[in-house]
Amino acid sequence: MKSILVALLASVVSATCALALDAPTGPVILTVKGKISNTNAGDTAQFDMAMLEKLTGRKGEMETPWTEGRVTFEGPLLREVLAAVGATGTSLKVRALNDYAADVPAEDAKLDTILATKLDGKLMSVRDKGPLMLVYPFDLDADLYNEKYFSRSVWQIKEIEVGQ
């Protein structure tokens, strides 16, 4: 009985990860490459919006240096995206549409960091820092509200490269 339960649990976990890595059916919003074990497009993992929305996420109301007043960001947790691709590295190069890139320690994913897809309930357009923005949980930890984390808060994200 125990072995059947273990096999069943393993298949459920495997199916959950597989759902996130089905081939995208909509426009590709995010590509993850580098030290990953789960891929769906050559040696990369590509996500469309529907795939990202299936991942566990959070919603946080906060102030940021880039917005006026309190706003609400929501989207998948960065750690869920990294788990879905089987990331094994310790560093992330987060790259924007204009090729701006920031080095982010992979351990920042433990902070409930959001890969925001929505701002105040609406999908983020490129004009409004979308389609994805790395948002630190400024609402949960005021100590994060500083230049160190502001510099890692990349917007208009297109790619994450997992390194080391």
Sequence and secondary structure as in RCSB ss.txt:
>XXXX:A:sequence
MKSILVALLASVVSATCALALDAPTGPVILTVKGKISNTNAGDTAQFDMAMLEKLTGRKGEMETPWTEGRVTFEG
PLLREVLAAVGATGTSLKVRALNDYAADVPAEDAKLDTILATKLDGKLMSVRDKGPLMLVYPFDLDADLYNEKYF
SRSVWQIKEIEVGQ
>XXXX:A:secstr
 HHHHHHHHHHHHHHHHHHHTS  SS   EEEEES S  SBTTBEEE HHHHHHS EEEEEE  TTSSS EEEEE
EBHHHHHHHHT   SEEEEEETTS EEEEEGGGGGG  EEE EETTEE  GGGT S EEE  TTT GGG SHHHH
TT  BSEEEEEEE 
